[in-house]
Amino acid sequence: MRFLVLIIIFLPIITIGQSTQIRVLDQDLTEPLIGANVQYGENRTVTDINGNFDYSHSTFPDIIKVSFIGYNDKIISIESIADIPKVIYLSDNLLLETMTVTASKYERRLSESTVSVEVLKADLISNTNTITIDDALDKVSGVQMVDGQANIRGGSGYSYGAGSRVMLLIDDMPALQTDAGFPNWGDIPVENIDQVEIVKGASSSLYGSAALNGIINIRTGTATATPQTKITTAYTRYDNYQDTAKHWSGDTARYSYMMSAVHKQKFGKLDFVANGFYNKEESFLRDTRESRFRVGVKLKYRLSDKAFVGINTLVNKGNDSDYFLWENNDARAVNPFPGAVAVSEVLRYFIDPSFVYEDPYGNNHRLLTRYHRIENNNSGNQSNFSTTNYGEYQFQKNLDSLDLLMTTGVVGSHSSTDAELFGDTTFTTNIWAYYAQLEKKIDKLNLSAGLRYEYNEQNTPEEFNGLSIPNGKISGGRWIGRLGASYEYMPFSSVRASWGQGYRFPTITERFITTTFGIFQIASNPDLIPEAGWTAEIGIKQGFKYGVFNGFLDGAIFTSEYQDMMEFTFGFQGFNPTFQSENVGDTKINGFEVSLLGTVDLGQVSISGFGGYTYIDPTYTNYEGNDSLQLGLSADVNVLKYRSKHNAKLDLQTDYRDFSIGLSYIRTSHVVNIDAVLEGRGFEFAQFPDIIGVKEYRELNNNGWHRWDIRASYKYQGFKFSFLVANLTNIEYKQRPALLEAPRSFALRIDYTIDWKSTSK
C-alpha cells in the first residue's frame, strides 16, 4: 500500500522529467510542417522531417510558441500535463503573411521589405490562362512588357532582343540567355509556379550586372505530403481584326492549343516534382507559328533535418517563325516586311545541382550550380549556340548577440558562345563576383546594407570587322552598394526608404552582333562601354484588416539616374537602315506609383483584386544642345524612347461557392518617342519616306491604348472549367512600332486536379 502511495506521489514528477512528442501540421492540408520554429521557456528547437518536436516540460504554467514562415504564429498556454497537445495546427495567412525571398536572399514578410516588391500568386497565372509568364507580368503595376522585354518603371525601353536591365531568375538562379542578356519566356514552367516575385529598382549589389532595373524571380512549386496531379488543357481561337482589310486567313482558324501536367509527391526523404507542357499556335499574323514542348523534374533529398541535396532540370524544345516588322500599316500590317521572317528550331536545357546545410553552430551554407545549354538554329545566318557554367556559394550567419543577419557569397560564371551573328567566331565570357549583406532588426526598425564587387571579362578576336581589340580582351570591374530601411509602425504596415546602385556590362550580342534582315542591318559596336546608375525610393505599405476587408495599400516616390545608358539606336550607315547599340548619354527617371491588393469576404462570396497606377517622367539629362541625340528622336521633346508616361492596371475576381468571374484592365499612354528613322525623319542631309507607315499609324493612334479581358469558371469534383475572352472590345493596338498585338480571342480551359489520398479512400 505504501509503495502504491509513493508511485501516486512521484508519478507527476517522473512524468515531468520526461519529454512529450508534439506534431505541427498545416491546418488545411494536415501536412507536417518541417523546420517550424518552437520556443518554450528557455528552449528553442525546430520540427523534424515528420513535423515533430520533443517538449521537455519541467514547470507549469508554461507557454509554447510555434512559428513558421507564411503562417500565423500559434501560442498555447500549458497549465498542467493534461493541457499538453499531441498536435498543433497552424493556419496560413495568404495575403498579409505573404513571404518573399528575392530582395534579401532569405524569406521575410512582404511588409518588412526595404524595397518595392510585388508578388504574383499561382492562382492568377492559372485563372488567366497564362501560356508564357510575360503575359501575367504585364498585369503588375509598374511593369510593362514590350515585345517580350521587361520594363520596370521606365528603366528599360525596347532593345531589339538584347541587353535586358531586368534579371530573370528561376528558383534564385540566373536564367537570362547569357550571350544576349535576353529572357526566353518559353523556358519558364508556368504549369509549376508557386509565386513570382518582382523587385523594382536597382538590385545589382545582390544579383549582378543584369539587375540594373530590377528582378523577376520565378519560384517553382514543391512536393506535397499528399500526392497530387494536375492536368490542364486549353484551346484559344483568335478573332479577326475589326478592320476587314486585315482578314488575311479567310475561313482558316487561327488558334493556340496547350496541354500540361504536373505531379508532386514525397517518397520518404525524397521530394519529387515532374512537369510537362506542350503548346502549338497558328498565329493571327501571317507566317508566324509556334510548336513547343517542355519537360522538367525537381528533386530534393533530405540527408538529415538540416541538410539536403537537390537537382532541378528543364528541357525546352520547339520551332517557331516570326517577324520583326510589318510590311505596311494598311492591310499589309498582318504581313511581314519582305525578307524579315525568321524561322527557328530551338533546344534549351539546364541542370541545377544544389546543396544546403545548416551546421551545428546555426550557420547556413548554400551551394547553387547550373549547366545551361542553348541551341538556336535560326534562318538568315542568325544561328547561335552557347554554354554557361554557373556556381554560387552562399554563407549566412545569424549573430544573435547583435540581432544581425549576415549573408555573404561568391559567384563564378563561364560562358562560351558560337554564333553566325558574330561571324562564326567563338566568344567567351567570365564573371566573378563577391557580395555581402547585413540585415539588422531594432525592435520595429529593419536596416539593410549590401555591397558587391563584380568583374566581367569578354575574350574576343584581336581584330573584329576591321577594329582592333588589344590582346583580344575587354574587361572591367566595379564596386556597387545598397542601403535600405523600413519601420513597421503597426503589424503588416511600414514605411521604407532605399538607395541602390546599378551596373551593367554590355553583352556579347550588343557589342558584336552583325546581321541583316530584309533591307535592314544590325551593326556591331565593340567600343560600347558599361552603363551605371542608381535608384532611390521612399514608400509606405499600409496593411489593413477591417472586418471582412484586408489587404495592402502601397505608395512610392522614386527616382533613377543612369550614366552612359546603352540603347539600340536605329539610324543609317551610308544609305543602309541600321540598328546599333550605342551609349546615348545620361538619363533620369522620376515618378510615383500607387497600388492596392485586397480581399473581401462576404459569407459565401469572396472578392479579391489588385491594381495600381504608375507615372514616370523619363528624360535625357544631356538633351539640350545635343543635335545628334535630338535628330534620332521622332518628336521634338525630351522623353526617353519607347516609354509610356502613364500606366494603370486592374484585376478583380469574385468567387461564389464553385463559381468565379473576373476581369482585368490595362491602360497605357502613348509612346511619345521612338527611333526617328522609323518615321522617315532624323537626318540633316536627307528625309526618307515613311516606307512602312509607322508615322502615319502613330499619328492616327496617338492616345495610347486600353484593353479589357474577362473570365468565368466553375469547379466540379476536381475539375475546373474556364471560359476567357481576351481583348474584349477587339481594339487594334501595338506595344512597339510595326508589330500588331493580338485581336480578340476566346479560350476554353479545363483543369483537373487529382488528390491521390482522397481518391484512395
N, C-alpha and C positions, 0 to 999 in steps of 0.2 A: 504494500500500500504506500509506504514512504517512497519507494522507487518511482511509482506512478506519479506521486505528487511532485517529485523532483523533475520528472520529464515534462509535466504540465507547466512548471515554473520556468524551466530553462529552454523550452521549445521555441518561444519567440526570440530569445537571444541567439540560439543556434541558427534559426531561420534568417535573422537579421544579418548574420555574418556571412551568409551565402549570397550568391548572385542569381538574379532572375533574368531570363532572356525575353526581350521585348522586340516585337517586329514592327517596322514602319512601312506603311503601304499607301499608295495612291488611292484616294477615296473613291474615285470614279472607276478606275481600271482595276483596282485591287492588285496592282503590281508592286513588287518590292522596290523601295527607293534606296538605291545603292549609294553610299557616301554621304547620307544625310548627317548633318551636324547635331550632336546631342550634348546637352550640358545639364548637370545636376550637382548641386553643392559646388565643390571644387573640382569636380571631374569633368573631363571633356573626352568625347570619343566620336566615332563615325560608324554608321551601319555597314555590315559586311555585304557580301555578294548576294545574300538572301534577304537583305533588308533588316537583319537582326543586330541588336547590341545587348551587352550584358549590363544590367542595372544592379550595382552593388550598393544596396541601401544599408544605412547604418543608424541614422536617427530620423525621427519624424517630428514635426511635419517637414516635407521636402517638396521641391519643385523640379519637374522635368521640362526642359525646353528643347523642342526639336525644330530645326530649320533646314530648308532645302531650297536651292535656287529655283525660282519660279513658283514657289508655293507659299501660302500663308503660314507664318510661324504657329506652332501649337504649344501651348503652355498648360501643363497638367499639375494640379496640386495633389500631393500624396499625404493624407493624414494618418494612414495606418497601412499595414501589409495588405489589407483587403482592398485598398484603393489602387494597388499596382496593376496597370493594364497589361494584357497579353499582346494587344495590338494597338498601335497609334495610327490613325488615319490623317493624312494631310490633304487639304484641298488647295487646288491651284487658283491663282488669280490671273486669268489670261490677259487682262488689259493693264491694270495698274501694276502688276508684278512682271510686266514684260522685261525679259533679260536680254542683254546684248553683250557681245564679246569683242567686236571689231575695234572699237575706239581705244580700248585699253589692253587688249590681248589677254583679258580674263573676264569672267562673267560678272556683271553688275547690273543693278536695276537701271532701267531707262532713265528714270528721274535723277539718278546720280551722275550721269554723264556730263563731262565738262564741255562737250561739243554737240552740235546738232546731229542727231541720229534718227532715222526713220526705219520702221520695221514693217515689212510685208509678210503677212502670215500665209500659210499654205492654203487656207480656205479661199482666200481671194483669188489665188492663182488658179485653182480648180473651178471656182464659181464663174470665172470669166473666160473659161476655155482657152487658157493661155497655151499656145503651141511653142513659142520661144519667149524666154523670160523678159526680153526687152519690151514686149507688148505690155506686160504688167508694170514694169518700171515706169512706163510713160504715165501712169496714174499717180505717181508720187509727187507731192508738192516740191517745186524747185528742181525737178529732174525733167529734162526734155531729150527725147531720143530722136536724133536726126539721121535717118538712113542707117540705123544700126550703131550709131556712135552716141555715147552718153555725154550729156552736157548738164553739169550741176551748177545752178545759179549763175549761168553765163560764163563759167570758166573755160568752156570749150565752144568752138563754133562748129565748123564742118571741115574735116581734114582729109577728105577723099580717101578714106580707108587706111590711114596710118597715123601713129602717134597719139594714142589716147592719153588724156590727162587724168583719167579715172581708172584706178586699179581695180581689176576684176579678180576676185578670189573665189575658190571653191573649197570649203572647209578650211579656211585660213591659208590656203596655198595659192600663189600667183597663177593665173590661168590665161593671161594675155598671150597672143602669138608673139613670141619674143622678137623676131626679126622686124615685124611691122608695128608692134605695140597695139594690136587690134584685138577686140573681143570677138570670139567665134561663138555667138549666142546659141547656135545649134548644138554645141557641146554641153550645154547646161541641162542636167536631167530634171526637167520640170515635173516629171512624174514622181520624183522623190525629193521634194524640197520641204524642209521643216519651216524655215523662215529665211527672209532676205533682209540683210542689214545694210543701210545706206548711210555712210558718214559724209557729211557735207563740209567741204573746206580742205585746206592743205593737210595731208597726213603722211608726208614723205618721211618724217622722223621715225615712224614705225614701219612703214611698208615700202619705202624706196621711191625711185625716180618717177614711176608712172602714177603715183598717188598725189600728184600736184594739186588736183582739183577735187579729190575725194576717193571714196572706196565703195565698191559694191561687193558684199560678201555673201555668197550662196552657201547656206548651211543645210546640208542634206539630212534626210531622216535617218533614225537609228532603229535598231531592233527592239521589239516589244516582247514582254514575257508571254503574252498570249499571241500565238502565231496569227498573222494577218496577211491576207492577199487582197490587192485592189486591182481590178481590171477596168480599163477605160477605153471607150471608142467614141469618135466624133466625126461627123460629116458636115462640112461647110460648103454652101453654094453661094457663089458671087452673083450679085445682080448686075445689070448693065448700068453704065453711067446715064445720068439724065440727058446728056447731050447725045441724041440719037446718031450723030455722025461718028461717035466713038464706039458704036456697036459692031465691033470687028469680028466677033466669033460666031455670028449667026445663031443657029439653034444649038450649037455645041456648048454644053455646060462647062463653066469654069468652076473648079471645085478644089477643096482640100479635104483629105481623109487622114485621120490619125487613129492609132491604136497603141496602148501602153499597158504595162503590167508591173506591179511591184509586190515582192514578198518579203516579209520581215519576221524573223524568228530567233529565239535564243535556244542554243543547244548546250546546256550546261554552262561552261565558261566562255563559249563562243557566241558572239553576236553576229548574225548573218542577215544581210540585205542584198537582194538582187532586183534589178530593174531592167526593163526593155522598152523600146519605143520605136515606132515606125510612122513615117509621115510621107504622104505623096500629095503634090499640089500641081494643078494645071492653072496657071495664074491668070489674073484679069488683064495683064499686059501681054501683048503679042511676043512670042518667042521666049517666054520666061516660064520655067517649071522647076520642080524640085522633087527628088526622091531620097529619103534619108532613113538610115537605120542606126539605132544606138543601143548599146547594152552595157551594163555596169554591175560590179559586185563590190560590196563594202563589208569587210570583215574586221572584227575586233576580238582578240583573245585575252582573257584575264589571267595573267600569270599569278596574281595574288590580288588582295583587296586594294593594293597601292601601285600595281604595275600592270600594264597591258601593252600588247603589240597590235598593230593594225595594218591593213593593206586595203587601199581603195583602187579600183581600176575602172576605166571608162573607155569604150571604143565607139567611135562615130564614123560611119562610112556612108557615102552617098554621092549623088551627082546633081548638078543644077545648071541652069542657064539664066543669065540676067543681063541687063544693060545699064550703062551709066547715064546716057542722055536720050531724051525722046527725039523723034525726027522733027517735029514742029509742034506748036501749041494748038493747032486746029485738030481736025480729025486724026491727024498723024501723031497726036500726043501719046497714043497707045502703042505706037511703033518705035522700034529702036532707031537711033541715028545709024546710017549705013556704016558697017564695019565696027559697031560698038558692042555687039553681042559677045559675051564671054561665056564659054562652056567649061565647066569644071567637074573633075572627079576627085573626091577628097577621101583621105583616110587619116584620121587623127586619133591618137590614143595616149593615155597617160597611166602610169603605175606609181602609186604613192605609198611606200612603206613608212611606218611611223612607230615610235616607241615613247611611252610616257611612264614616268616613275616618280613616286614620292618617297624620298629617302627617310631613314629613321629620325632625322632632325627636322622633318616637316618641309624640306626644300623640294620643289617640283622641277623635274627635268623633262624636257620635251625635245624629241628629235623628229623632224619632218624632212622627208626626201621625196623627190619626184623625178621620174624619167618621162619626158614629154616628146612625142614624135608627131610631126606634121608633114603630110604629103599632099600637096595641092597640084594636081595635074590640070593645068589651065590651057585653054586655047590662046592663040595670038602670041605665042612665045612668052607667056607670063607664068609658067610653072615655077613653083618654089618648094623646097624641102628643107626642113630644119629639125634639129635635135637639141633638146635642152636637158641638162642635168642640174638639179637644184637641191640644195641642202641647207637646213636651218637648225641650229641648236639653241634652245631657249632655257634659261635658268630663272627660277622665280623663288624668292625668299621673303617670308613674312617676318619682319623684325618686330616681334610683339612688344618689346620694351619701349619701342618708339612709335608703335602703331603705324608702321611704314611697310609698304609692299614694294619690293624692288624686282623689276623684270629686266633682264639683260639677255642679249643673244648675238650670235654671229651668223652671217648669211654668205653663201657662196653659190655662184651660178656660172655655168659654162654652156654656151650655145654655138652651134655650127649651122650655117645657112648656105645652101647652094641653090641659086635661082637664075633662071633665064632673065629675070628682071634686072639682075646685076651683071649681065654679060657672061653668064656661066662661070662666074668667079666665086670661090668659096670664101665666106667671111666668118670670123669667129668673134664672139663677144664674151668677155669675162667681167663679172660683177662681184665685188667683195664689199661687205658692209658689217659694221658693228653698231648696235643700238643699246640704249639703256633708258629705263623709265622708272620714275619714283612716283608712288601714289600714297598720299597721307590723308588720314581722316582725323579731324579735330572736332569732336562732337558732331555737329551737323555740317561742318565745312569739309569739302573734298578738294584736295590740291593735287595737281599732277605736273610733272615736268619730264620732258623727253629729249634725248639727243641722239643723233645718228651721224656716222661718217660713212659715205658711200663712194666707192671708187669704180669707175667704168672704163673698160678698155676694149676698143674695137681693132682687130687685126685685119688689115686690108692689103691690096696690092700697093707697091710703092708708086705706081702710076695708074691712074684711072681716068679714062676718057681725056687724055692729054694733060691731066692735072697731077702734079707731084705731091705725094704724101710721104713726108720724111719717115724713114725706117718702117713704112707700112703700118703705122700705129697711130691711132687717135685715142687719147685718154684724158681723164680728168677726175678729180675727186672734190668733195665738199662736205663740210660740217653743216648740219641743219638741226634746228631745235623747235620745241613747242612748249608752251605754258598754258595751264588751264586751271580754273577754279569753279566750283559750284557750291551753293549753300542751300541746303534743304530746309527751308523755313517752316515747312509743315510736311507731314507724310505725303510722299509722291509729288511734292511741289518744290521747285528750286529755281534760283537764278544762277546764271552761268556766264563766264567770260573766258575767252580763249584767244590765243595768238599762236600761229604755226607757220613755219617756213616750208617752202616747197622748192623742189629742184627736179628738172627733167633733162636727161641726157638724150640727144637725138637717137632715133632708132636707125638701124641699118637701112631700112626702106626709105626713110626720109632723106638720108644722105646720098644713097647710091642708086635708087630706082631709076631705070631708063627703059621706057617702053612707049608704045603707041597704041591708040585705038581710033580707027577711022582717020580723020584728018588731025586728030589731037595727039599731042605727045606729052610725056611726063619726063622731066629732066632731072638729073642728079645735082646735088649741091654739097660736095664734100667739105666746103668751108662753113657749113652750118655749125653754130655754137650752142651750148646748152642754154636753156631758159631757167629762170629762177623767180621766186616770188614769195608772198606771204599773204595770209588771210587772218583777219581779226573779226571777232563776233561778240556781241552781248545779247543774251537771250534769257527768256523766262519760260519755264514749263510749269503750268498750273494743273495739278491733278485734282480731280473732283469726284465726289461720290455723294450725291444728294438723293437719297431715297432710291428710286429706280434708275436714276441717271448717273453714269460715271464715265470718266474718260480723261483726256489730256487736252489742254489748250496751250499752244506753243507759239511764241513770238520771238523774232530775232532781227537784229540790225547787223549788217555785215559789210565788210569792205575787203577787197583783194587788189593786190598790185603785182604785176608781172614785169620782169625785165628781159629784154631780148626775146619776146614771145615768138614762138615758131608757128607759122601758118602756111598751108599750101596756098599759093597765090597763082591766079590764072592770068596770064599775060601773053605776050608774043615774044618769040625769039626769031628774029628775022620776020618772015610773014607766016610762021607756023604758030598756031594757038597752043600754048604750052602751060602746063602746071609744074610748079616747082616749089619745094618747101623753102621758106625764107625766114630770117629773123626780121620781123616787121617793126620792132622797136618796143617801147614801154607802154603798158596799158593799165587801166584802173577800172574796177567794177565796184560800184556802191549799190546797196539795195536793202530791202527788208522782206520778211516773209512771215505770214501768219497761217497756222494750220490747226485743225481740230480733229480729234479722234475720240469717238464715244459710242456708248450703247445705252439703250433704254429698254427696260424690261417691264412689260405691262401684262402680267399674268402669262397667258399662253402666247402673247405677241412680243417679239423682240425686234428692236430696230437698232441697227449698227451702221456706222458710217465714218468716213474720214474725208478730208478735203483741205484745200488751202489756196492761198494766193501769194505769188512771188512777183516782186518788181525789181528790175535791175536797170542800172544806168551804166552801160559799158562803153568806155571811151579810150581813145589813143592819147596818151599824155604828150606825145611828140607830133600832134596833128598840125598845129599852126606852123605855117611856113614849109611844110614837108610836101613838096609838089609831087614827088613820086608816089607817096602814100595816098594822097588825095586823088590822084589820077587813077589809082587802082580800085577806088570805091565807086559803087553805082550811084550813090547820092551825095550831094554836097553838104554832108552833115557828119559830125564827129560821133559815129557809132560803130562799134566793132562789127565785123562781118558775121552774118549768119546767126544773129541773136534776136530773140523776141523780148521786148521790154516787159511785157505783161504775160503772165501765165497763171491760169486758175484751173483747179481740179476738184471734182466731187464724185464720191461713190457712196451710195446708200443701198441698204438691203433690209427688207422686212421679212421676218420668219414667223409663221403661224403653224404650230404643230408640224406637219410634214411638208408644208408648202413654203416656198420662198419666192420673193420677187425683188429685183434690184435694178438700179440704173446707175450709169456713170456719165460724167460730163467733162469735157476738156475744152478750154478756151485759150487760144494763143493769138497774140497780136501779130501784126505784120512785121516781117523781117525787113528792116529799113535798108541795110546794106548787104550787097553780095559783090562778087568779083565783077568789076566794071565791064570787062570784055564779054561776059555772058550777055550783057545788054547792048553790045555793039558800040561801046564807048571806052575811053580811058587812055588814049594816046594823043600826044600833041601833033604827031606827024600824020595821023590818019584817023578817020572814023570808019568803023566797019558796020556792015548791015546786021540787023537783028536776025541772023540766019536761022535760028531755031525758035524764035518767037518768045524768048524769055521776058524781054522788056514789055512786049505787048500784053502778055499774060499777067505780069505783075501789076501793070497799070490798071487792068480790069479787075484784079483781085487784090486790092491793097488795104483790106480791112482785117487781115488775119483770117482765122477760121475757128469754127467750133463744131464739136461732134457729140452726139448722144448715142449711147448704147443701152439696151435694155436686156433683161434676162429673167427667166422664171424656171423654177424647178420643183420636183415632187419626189419624196422619198417613200419607198415601199419595199419592206422586207429585204434590206441590204442593197436595193437598187436606188439609184438617184437618176431621174430623167430630167434633163435640162434643155430648154429652148432659148436661143440667144439671137439677138439682132444687133449687129454692129453697124455704125454709121446709119442710124435710123432714118434720118431725113435725106440720105443719099447725096450729101454735099460732095462737090468736087474740090479737092484740096491737095496741097503738096507741102512737105516739110523742108524740102530743099529744091533748088531750081531744076527744072527739066525732068522731073520724075513724079508721076501721079501716084497718090496713095489709093488704097482700096475703096471701091464703091460699096454700097450697102451689101451686107451678107447675112445669110440665115444659117444657123447651125443647130444641129441636134446632137446632144451628148448623153451618153449613158455611162454611169459609174456603178460598178458592182463591188462591194466590199464583203469579204468572207472572214468572219471571226471564227477561227477553227475551234476554239474552246466551246463557244456556244453551239456550233454546228454538231459537235460530237455528243452533246447532251441528248 
